[in-house]
Amino acid sequence: MASKCSQLLRVAAIRNAFVPPARFAAKKSNDQLTPEEKIKCLQYRFQRDDGLPVWLKGGPNDKYLYQATLGLCALGLLMNFHLYFGYIL
């Protein structure tokens, strides 16, 4: 099941990267996953033990989103310190 999931997810990612969405939606092929199979593949992907936390298992986009969130939180914290120390001094 794992090899089928990873192979089909790779094929779907390549297809989505090179085919415009309007043309892709009109095509029907036999290698598409049923909703149950897709859920099983996603469960396998997020539950395997590869040393990554679950919030980073989505790939590079999750990493960039996580880093942006941390950066914005740090910026907000610094702006709060600046505001409150401006009131004190």
Jmol script that loads the backbone (N, CA, C; Angstrom):
load data "model"
ATOM      1  N   MET A   1       0.829  -1.197   0.000  1.00  0.00           N
ATOM      2  CA  MET A   1       0.000   0.000   0.000  1.00  0.00           C
ATOM      3  C   MET A   1       0.865   1.249   0.000  1.00  0.00           C
ATOM      4  N   ALA A   2       1.977   1.220   0.749  1.00  0.00           N
ATOM      5  CA  ALA A   2       2.818   2.406   0.870  1.00  0.00           C
ATOM      6  C   ALA A   2       3.447   2.776  -0.469  1.00  0.00           C
ATOM      7  N   SER A   3       3.933   1.783  -1.198  1.00  0.00           N
ATOM      8  CA  SER A   3       4.573   2.094  -2.473  1.00  0.00           C
ATOM      9  C   SER A   3       3.553   2.602  -3.485  1.00  0.00           C
ATOM     10  N   LYS A   4       2.351   2.039  -3.466  1.00  0.00           N
ATOM     11  CA  LYS A   4       1.304   2.502  -4.377  1.00  0.00           C
ATOM     12  C   LYS A   4       0.927   3.936  -4.052  1.00  0.00           C
ATOM     13  N   CYS A   5       0.807   4.247  -2.762  1.00  0.00           N
ATOM     14  CA  CYS A   5       0.460   5.603  -2.348  1.00  0.00           C
ATOM     15  C   CYS A   5       1.534   6.592  -2.768  1.00  0.00           C
ATOM     16  N   SER A   6       2.789   6.268  -2.467  1.00  0.00           N
ATOM     17  CA  SER A   6       3.852   7.215  -2.794  1.00  0.00           C
ATOM     18  C   SER A   6       3.980   7.390  -4.304  1.00  0.00           C
ATOM     19  N   GLN A   7       3.819   6.314  -5.062  1.00  0.00           N
ATOM     20  CA  GLN A   7       3.915   6.418  -6.512  1.00  0.00           C
ATOM     21  C   GLN A   7       2.770   7.257  -7.067  1.00  0.00           C
ATOM     22  N   LEU A   8       1.557   7.028  -6.604  1.00  0.00           N
ATOM     23  CA  LEU A   8       0.418   7.788  -7.110  1.00  0.00           C
ATOM     24  C   LEU A   8       0.463   9.248  -6.675  1.00  0.00           C
ATOM     25  N   LEU A   9       0.955   9.508  -5.459  1.00  0.00           N
ATOM     26  CA  LEU A   9       1.084  10.889  -5.020  1.00  0.00           C
ATOM     27  C   LEU A   9       2.145  11.621  -5.840  1.00  0.00           C
ATOM     28  N   ARG A  10       3.249  10.931  -6.186  1.00  0.00           N
ATOM     29  CA  ARG A  10       4.278  11.534  -7.038  1.00  0.00           C
ATOM     30  C   ARG A  10       3.725  11.851  -8.421  1.00  0.00           C
ATOM     31  N   VAL A  11       2.987  10.908  -8.990  1.00  0.00           N
ATOM     32  CA  VAL A  11       2.395  11.116 -10.319  1.00  0.00           C
ATOM     33  C   VAL A  11       1.419  12.285 -10.277  1.00  0.00           C
ATOM     34  N   ALA A  12       0.597  12.359  -9.240  1.00  0.00           N
ATOM     35  CA  ALA A  12      -0.370  13.445  -9.122  1.00  0.00           C
ATOM     36  C   ALA A  12       0.336  14.787  -8.960  1.00  0.00           C
ATOM     37  N   ALA A  13       1.422  14.832  -8.189  1.00  0.00           N
ATOM     38  CA  ALA A  13       2.158  16.085  -8.005  1.00  0.00           C
ATOM     39  C   ALA A  13       2.783  16.546  -9.312  1.00  0.00           C
ATOM     40  N   ILE A  14       3.353  15.626 -10.065  1.00  0.00           N
ATOM     41  CA  ILE A  14       3.952  15.990 -11.350  1.00  0.00           C
ATOM     42  C   ILE A  14       2.876  16.465 -12.316  1.00  0.00           C
ATOM     43  N   ARG A  15       1.753  15.752 -12.345  1.00  0.00           N
ATOM     44  CA  ARG A  15       0.663  16.126 -13.245  1.00  0.00           C
ATOM     45  C   ARG A  15       0.118  17.502 -12.885  1.00  0.00           C
ATOM     46  N   ASN A  16      -0.058  17.779 -11.602  1.00  0.00           N
ATOM     47  CA  ASN A  16      -0.584  19.072 -11.179  1.00  0.00           C
ATOM     48  C   ASN A  16       0.393  20.193 -11.458  1.00  0.00           C
ATOM     49  N   ALA A  17       1.681  19.909 -11.476  1.00  0.00           N
ATOM     50  CA  ALA A  17       2.680  20.944 -11.717  1.00  0.00           C
ATOM     51  C   ALA A  17       2.729  21.357 -13.182  1.00  0.00           C
ATOM     52  N   PHE A  18       2.437  20.446 -14.104  1.00  0.00           N
ATOM     53  CA  PHE A  18       2.624  20.737 -15.517  1.00  0.00           C
ATOM     54  C   PHE A  18       1.333  20.883 -16.324  1.00  0.00           C
ATOM     55  N   VAL A  19       0.197  20.539 -15.768  1.00  0.00           N
ATOM     56  CA  VAL A  19      -1.053  20.599 -16.511  1.00  0.00           C
ATOM     57  C   VAL A  19      -1.927  21.681 -15.898  1.00  0.00           C
ATOM     58  N   PRO A  20      -2.458  22.595 -16.708  1.00  0.00           N
ATOM     59  CA  PRO A  20      -3.351  23.625 -16.168  1.00  0.00           C
ATOM     60  C   PRO A  20      -4.570  23.000 -15.508  1.00  0.00           C
ATOM     61  N   PRO A  21      -5.075  23.601 -14.433  1.00  0.00           N
ATOM     62  CA  PRO A  21      -6.182  22.997 -13.678  1.00  0.00           C
ATOM     63  C   PRO A  21      -7.451  22.766 -14.505  1.00  0.00           C
ATOM     64  N   ALA A  22      -7.783  23.664 -15.426  1.00  0.00           N
ATOM     65  CA  ALA A  22      -9.014  23.497 -16.200  1.00  0.00           C
ATOM     66  C   ALA A  22      -8.924  22.266 -17.097  1.00  0.00           C
ATOM     67  N   ARG A  23      -7.774  22.031 -17.689  1.00  0.00           N
ATOM     68  CA  ARG A  23      -7.618  20.856 -18.548  1.00  0.00           C
ATOM     69  C   ARG A  23      -7.508  19.586 -17.718  1.00  0.00           C
ATOM     70  N   PHE A  24      -6.918  19.695 -16.545  1.00  0.00           N
ATOM     71  CA  PHE A  24      -6.751  18.523 -15.689  1.00  0.00           C
ATOM     72  C   PHE A  24      -8.092  18.036 -15.159  1.00  0.00           C
ATOM     73  N   ALA A  25      -8.993  18.955 -14.838  1.00  0.00           N
ATOM     74  CA  ALA A  25     -10.280  18.572 -14.271  1.00  0.00           C
ATOM     75  C   ALA A  25     -11.136  17.815 -15.287  1.00  0.00           C
ATOM     76  N   ALA A  26     -10.941  18.075 -16.561  1.00  0.00           N
ATOM     77  CA  ALA A  26     -11.757  17.425 -17.575  1.00  0.00           C
ATOM     78  C   ALA A  26     -11.299  15.994 -17.845  1.00  0.00           C
ATOM     79  N   LYS A  27     -10.073  15.663 -17.499  1.00  0.00           N
ATOM     80  CA  LYS A  27      -9.556  14.323 -17.768  1.00  0.00           C
ATOM     81  C   LYS A  27      -9.968  13.353 -16.673  1.00  0.00           C
ATOM     82  N   LYS A  28     -10.231  12.143 -17.075  1.00  0.00           N
ATOM     83  CA  LYS A  28     -10.504  11.067 -16.135  1.00  0.00           C
ATOM     84  C   LYS A  28      -9.542   9.941 -16.446  1.00  0.00           C
ATOM     85  N   SER A  29      -8.829   9.444 -15.451  1.00  0.00           N
ATOM     86  CA  SER A  29      -7.930   8.334 -15.710  1.00  0.00           C
ATOM     87  C   SER A  29      -8.127   7.261 -14.650  1.00  0.00           C
ATOM     88  N   ASN A  30      -7.570   6.096 -14.908  1.00  0.00           N
ATOM     89  CA  ASN A  30      -7.745   4.965 -14.011  1.00  0.00           C
ATOM     90  C   ASN A  30      -6.803   5.013 -12.817  1.00  0.00           C
ATOM     91  N   ASP A  31      -5.766   5.872 -12.863  1.00  0.00           N
ATOM     92  CA  ASP A  31      -4.820   5.895 -11.756  1.00  0.00           C
ATOM     93  C   ASP A  31      -5.214   6.885 -10.662  1.00  0.00           C
ATOM     94  N   GLN A  32      -6.395   7.454 -10.737  1.00  0.00           N
ATOM     95  CA  GLN A  32      -6.853   8.351  -9.684  1.00  0.00           C
ATOM     96  C   GLN A  32      -7.276   7.544  -8.471  1.00  0.00           C
ATOM     97  N   LEU A  33      -7.035   8.114  -7.303  1.00  0.00           N
ATOM     98  CA  LEU A  33      -7.381   7.436  -6.063  1.00  0.00           C
ATOM     99  C   LEU A  33      -8.826   7.720  -5.679  1.00  0.00           C
ATOM    100  N   THR A  34      -9.466   6.750  -5.085  1.00  0.00           N
ATOM    101  CA  THR A  34     -10.785   6.982  -4.507  1.00  0.00           C
ATOM    102  C   THR A  34     -10.577   7.796  -3.235  1.00  0.00           C
ATOM    103  N   PRO A  35     -11.605   8.433  -2.727  1.00  0.00           N
ATOM    104  CA  PRO A  35     -11.424   9.222  -1.498  1.00  0.00           C
ATOM    105  C   PRO A  35     -10.880   8.395  -0.323  1.00  0.00           C
ATOM    106  N   GLU A  36     -11.316   7.136  -0.226  1.00  0.00           N
ATOM    107  CA  GLU A  36     -10.832   6.286   0.858  1.00  0.00           C
ATOM    108  C   GLU A  36      -9.336   6.004   0.704  1.00  0.00           C
ATOM    109  N   GLU A  37      -8.902   5.730  -0.539  1.00  0.00           N
ATOM    110  CA  GLU A  37      -7.484   5.472  -0.781  1.00  0.00           C
ATOM    111  C   GLU A  37      -6.643   6.724  -0.544  1.00  0.00           C
ATOM    112  N   LYS A  38      -7.188   7.875  -0.915  1.00  0.00           N
ATOM    113  CA  LYS A  38      -6.468   9.132  -0.701  1.00  0.00           C
ATOM    114  C   LYS A  38      -6.273   9.404   0.793  1.00  0.00           C
ATOM    115  N   ILE A  39      -7.307   9.133   1.578  1.00  0.00           N
ATOM    116  CA  ILE A  39      -7.199   9.317   3.029  1.00  0.00           C
ATOM    117  C   ILE A  39      -6.168   8.364   3.606  1.00  0.00           C
ATOM    118  N   LYS A  40      -6.174   7.105   3.150  1.00  0.00           N
ATOM    119  CA  LYS A  40      -5.175   6.136   3.616  1.00  0.00           C
ATOM    120  C   LYS A  40      -3.757   6.596   3.266  1.00  0.00           C
ATOM    121  N   CYS A  41      -3.583   7.134   2.058  1.00  0.00           N
ATOM    122  CA  CYS A  41      -2.260   7.624   1.654  1.00  0.00           C
ATOM    123  C   CYS A  41      -1.822   8.807   2.515  1.00  0.00           C
ATOM    124  N   LEU A  42      -2.742   9.719   2.776  1.00  0.00           N
ATOM    125  CA  LEU A  42      -2.397  10.866   3.619  1.00  0.00           C
ATOM    126  C   LEU A  42      -2.102  10.427   5.053  1.00  0.00           C
ATOM    127  N   GLN A  43      -2.860   9.447   5.567  1.00  0.00           N
ATOM    128  CA  GLN A  43      -2.574   8.917   6.895  1.00  0.00           C
ATOM    129  C   GLN A  43      -1.187   8.301   6.940  1.00  0.00           C
ATOM    130  N   TYR A  44      -0.841   7.538   5.905  1.00  0.00           N
ATOM    131  CA  TYR A  44       0.487   6.936   5.851  1.00  0.00           C
ATOM    132  C   TYR A  44       1.566   8.013   5.821  1.00  0.00           C
ATOM    133  N   ARG A  45       1.344   9.046   5.028  1.00  0.00           N
ATOM    134  CA  ARG A  45       2.337  10.115   4.881  1.00  0.00           C
ATOM    135  C   ARG A  45       2.557  10.861   6.193  1.00  0.00           C
ATOM    136  N   PHE A  46       1.504  11.160   6.925  1.00  0.00           N
ATOM    137  CA  PHE A  46       1.634  11.962   8.137  1.00  0.00           C
ATOM    138  C   PHE A  46       1.947  11.133   9.378  1.00  0.00           C
ATOM    139  N   GLN A  47       1.726   9.813   9.340  1.00  0.00           N
ATOM    140  CA  GLN A  47       1.972   8.989  10.517  1.00  0.00           C
ATOM    141  C   GLN A  47       3.283   8.223  10.472  1.00  0.00           C
ATOM    142  N   ARG A  48       3.990   8.235   9.357  1.00  0.00           N
ATOM    143  CA  ARG A  48       5.254   7.501   9.309  1.00  0.00           C
ATOM    144  C   ARG A  48       6.298   8.209  10.168  1.00  0.00           C
ATOM    145  N   ASP A  49       7.206   7.421  10.710  1.00  0.00           N
ATOM    146  CA  ASP A  49       8.211   7.938  11.642  1.00  0.00           C
ATOM    147  C   ASP A  49       9.462   8.327  10.864  1.00  0.00           C
ATOM    148  N   ASP A  50       9.539   9.600  10.477  1.00  0.00           N
ATOM    149  CA  ASP A  50      10.707  10.074   9.740  1.00  0.00           C
ATOM    150  C   ASP A  50      11.446  11.179  10.482  1.00  0.00           C
ATOM    151  N   GLY A  51      11.097  11.402  11.743  1.00  0.00           N
ATOM    152  CA  GLY A  51      11.799  12.373  12.564  1.00  0.00           C
ATOM    153  C   GLY A  51      11.302  13.807  12.421  1.00  0.00           C
ATOM    154  N   LEU A  52      10.352  14.061  11.540  1.00  0.00           N
ATOM    155  CA  LEU A  52       9.814  15.409  11.370  1.00  0.00           C
ATOM    156  C   LEU A  52       8.581  15.596  12.243  1.00  0.00           C
ATOM    157  N   PRO A  53       8.406  16.795  12.813  1.00  0.00           N
ATOM    158  CA  PRO A  53       7.145  17.053  13.508  1.00  0.00           C
ATOM    159  C   PRO A  53       5.998  17.117  12.493  1.00  0.00           C
ATOM    160  N   VAL A  54       4.808  16.856  12.956  1.00  0.00           N
ATOM    161  CA  VAL A  54       3.670  16.725  12.047  1.00  0.00           C
ATOM    162  C   VAL A  54       3.384  18.033  11.310  1.00  0.00           C
ATOM    163  N   TRP A  55       3.705  19.176  11.899  1.00  0.00           N
ATOM    164  CA  TRP A  55       3.413  20.445  11.240  1.00  0.00           C
ATOM    165  C   TRP A  55       4.417  20.762  10.132  1.00  0.00           C
ATOM    166  N   LEU A  56       5.442  19.940   9.946  1.00  0.00           N
ATOM    167  CA  LEU A  56       6.396  20.136   8.858  1.00  0.00           C
ATOM    168  C   LEU A  56       6.368  19.012   7.827  1.00  0.00           C
ATOM    169  N   LYS A  57       5.458  18.057   7.970  1.00  0.00           N
ATOM    170  CA  LYS A  57       5.426  16.913   7.057  1.00  0.00           C
ATOM    171  C   LYS A  57       4.754  17.233   5.726  1.00  0.00           C
ATOM    172  N   GLY A  58       4.190  18.406   5.584  1.00  0.00           N
ATOM    173  CA  GLY A  58       3.528  18.771   4.333  1.00  0.00           C
ATOM    174  C   GLY A  58       4.489  19.183   3.240  1.00  0.00           C
ATOM    175  N   GLY A  59       5.774  19.326   3.547  1.00  0.00           N
ATOM    176  CA  GLY A  59       6.754  19.683   2.540  1.00  0.00           C
ATOM    177  C   GLY A  59       7.324  21.073   2.751  1.00  0.00           C
ATOM    178  N   PRO A  60       7.959  21.615   1.724  1.00  0.00           N
ATOM    179  CA  PRO A  60       8.622  22.917   1.866  1.00  0.00           C
ATOM    180  C   PRO A  60       7.649  24.055   2.143  1.00  0.00           C
ATOM    181  N   ASN A  61       6.437  23.977   1.625  1.00  0.00           N
ATOM    182  CA  ASN A  61       5.475  25.051   1.893  1.00  0.00           C
ATOM    183  C   ASN A  61       5.145  25.138   3.381  1.00  0.00           C
ATOM    184  N   ASP A  62       5.039  23.991   4.053  1.00  0.00           N
ATOM    185  CA  ASP A  62       4.798  24.002   5.488  1.00  0.00           C
ATOM    186  C   ASP A  62       5.979  24.619   6.238  1.00  0.00           C
ATOM    187  N   LYS A  63       7.180  24.339   5.769  1.00  0.00           N
ATOM    188  CA  LYS A  63       8.371  24.901   6.409  1.00  0.00           C
ATOM    189  C   LYS A  63       8.366  26.425   6.284  1.00  0.00           C
ATOM    190  N   TYR A  64       8.067  26.942   5.092  1.00  0.00           N
ATOM    191  CA  TYR A  64       8.045  28.391   4.889  1.00  0.00           C
ATOM    192  C   TYR A  64       6.926  29.045   5.700  1.00  0.00           C
ATOM    193  N   LEU A  65       5.775  28.411   5.758  1.00  0.00           N
ATOM    194  CA  LEU A  65       4.666  28.951   6.537  1.00  0.00           C
ATOM    195  C   LEU A  65       5.006  28.971   8.022  1.00  0.00           C
ATOM    196  N   TYR A  66       5.647  27.901   8.508  1.00  0.00           N
ATOM    197  CA  TYR A  66       6.056  27.825   9.909  1.00  0.00           C
ATOM    198  C   TYR A  66       7.071  28.917  10.234  1.00  0.00           C
ATOM    199  N   GLN A  67       8.066  29.101   9.358  1.00  0.00           N
ATOM    200  CA  GLN A  67       9.083  30.119   9.603  1.00  0.00           C
ATOM    201  C   GLN A  67       8.488  31.524   9.536  1.00  0.00           C
ATOM    202  N   ALA A  68       7.564  31.761   8.616  1.00  0.00           N
ATOM    203  CA  ALA A  68       6.916  33.064   8.521  1.00  0.00           C
ATOM    204  C   ALA A  68       6.084  33.343   9.773  1.00  0.00           C
ATOM    205  N   THR A  69       5.395  32.318  10.273  1.00  0.00           N
ATOM    206  CA  THR A  69       4.594  32.485  11.487  1.00  0.00           C
ATOM    207  C   THR A  69       5.479  32.825  12.680  1.00  0.00           C
ATOM    208  N   LEU A  70       6.594  32.103  12.821  1.00  0.00           N
ATOM    209  CA  LEU A  70       7.517  32.404  13.922  1.00  0.00           C
ATOM    210  C   LEU A  70       8.094  33.807  13.784  1.00  0.00           C
ATOM    211  N   GLY A  71       8.450  34.198  12.571  1.00  0.00           N
ATOM    212  CA  GLY A  71       9.000  35.534  12.339  1.00  0.00           C
ATOM    213  C   GLY A  71       8.003  36.632  12.674  1.00  0.00           C
ATOM    214  N   LEU A  72       6.756  36.446  12.254  1.00  0.00           N
ATOM    215  CA  LEU A  72       5.731  37.451  12.553  1.00  0.00           C
ATOM    216  C   LEU A  72       5.423  37.514  14.044  1.00  0.00           C
ATOM    217  N   CYS A  73       5.454  36.373  14.728  1.00  0.00           N
ATOM    218  CA  CYS A  73       5.248  36.370  16.183  1.00  0.00           C
ATOM    219  C   CYS A  73       6.380  37.115  16.885  1.00  0.00           C
ATOM    220  N   ALA A  74       7.612  36.880  16.447  1.00  0.00           N
ATOM    221  CA  ALA A  74       8.761  37.576  17.040  1.00  0.00           C
ATOM    222  C   ALA A  74       8.669  39.069  16.775  1.00  0.00           C
ATOM    223  N   LEU A  75       8.291  39.456  15.560  1.00  0.00           N
ATOM    224  CA  LEU A  75       8.141  40.865  15.231  1.00  0.00           C
ATOM    225  C   LEU A  75       7.055  41.513  16.099  1.00  0.00           C
ATOM    226  N   GLY A  76       5.934  40.847  16.276  1.00  0.00           N
ATOM    227  CA  GLY A  76       4.865  41.376  17.128  1.00  0.00           C
ATOM    228  C   GLY A  76       5.306  41.513  18.572  1.00  0.00           C
ATOM    229  N   LEU A  77       6.081  40.536  19.055  1.00  0.00           N
ATOM    230  CA  LEU A  77       6.587  40.613  20.426  1.00  0.00           C
ATOM    231  C   LEU A  77       7.524  41.803  20.589  1.00  0.00           C
ATOM    232  N   LEU A  78       8.420  42.002  19.626  1.00  0.00           N
ATOM    233  CA  LEU A  78       9.333  43.148  19.685  1.00  0.00           C
ATOM    234  C   LEU A  78       8.581  44.466  19.610  1.00  0.00           C
ATOM    235  N   MET A  79       7.554  44.529  18.793  1.00  0.00           N
ATOM    236  CA  MET A  79       6.765  45.765  18.696  1.00  0.00           C
ATOM    237  C   MET A  79       6.019  46.038  20.000  1.00  0.00           C
ATOM    238  N   ASN A  80       5.549  44.991  20.679  1.00  0.00           N
ATOM    239  CA  ASN A  80       4.896  45.181  21.973  1.00  0.00           C
ATOM    240  C   ASN A  80       5.882  45.698  23.016  1.00  0.00           C
ATOM    241  N   PHE A  81       7.101  45.108  23.040  1.00  0.00           N
ATOM    242  CA  PHE A  81       8.120  45.603  23.970  1.00  0.00           C
ATOM    243  C   PHE A  81       8.438  47.062  23.695  1.00  0.00           C
ATOM    244  N   HIS A  82       8.565  47.431  22.453  1.00  0.00           N
ATOM    245  CA  HIS A  82       8.851  48.817  22.096  1.00  0.00           C
ATOM    246  C   HIS A  82       7.733  49.736  22.577  1.00  0.00           C
ATOM    247  N   LEU A  83       6.501  49.320  22.374  1.00  0.00           N
ATOM    248  CA  LEU A  83       5.350  50.131  22.794  1.00  0.00           C
ATOM    249  C   LEU A  83       5.332  50.300  24.306  1.00  0.00           C
ATOM    250  N   TYR A  84       5.459  49.196  25.045  1.00  0.00           N
ATOM    251  CA  TYR A  84       5.356  49.282  26.502  1.00  0.00           C
ATOM    252  C   TYR A  84       6.545  50.004  27.123  1.00  0.00           C
ATOM    253  N   PHE A  85       7.755  49.806  26.591  1.00  0.00           N
ATOM    254  CA  PHE A  85       8.894  50.521  27.121  1.00  0.00           C
ATOM    255  C   PHE A  85       8.818  51.996  26.753  1.00  0.00           C
ATOM    256  N   GLY A  86       8.147  52.339  25.670  1.00  0.00           N
ATOM    257  CA  GLY A  86       7.915  53.739  25.320  1.00  0.00           C
ATOM    258  C   GLY A  86       6.989  54.409  26.319  1.00  0.00           C
ATOM    259  N   TYR A  87       6.018  53.677  26.847  1.00  0.00           N
ATOM    260  CA  TYR A  87       5.143  54.217  27.886  1.00  0.00           C
ATOM    261  C   TYR A  87       5.872  54.387  29.200  1.00  0.00           C
ATOM    262  N   ILE A  88       6.773  53.458  29.522  1.00  0.00           N
ATOM    263  CA  ILE A  88       7.478  53.499  30.788  1.00  0.00           C
ATOM    264  C   ILE A  88       8.525  54.613  30.806  1.00  0.00           C
ATOM    265  N   LEU A  89       9.274  54.735  29.743  1.00  0.00           N
ATOM    266  CA  LEU A  89      10.351  55.729  29.716  1.00  0.00           C
ATOM    267  C   LEU A  89       9.859  57.020  29.266  1.00  0.00           C
TER     268      LEU A  89
END
end "model"
wireframe off; spacefill off
backbone 0.3
color backbone group
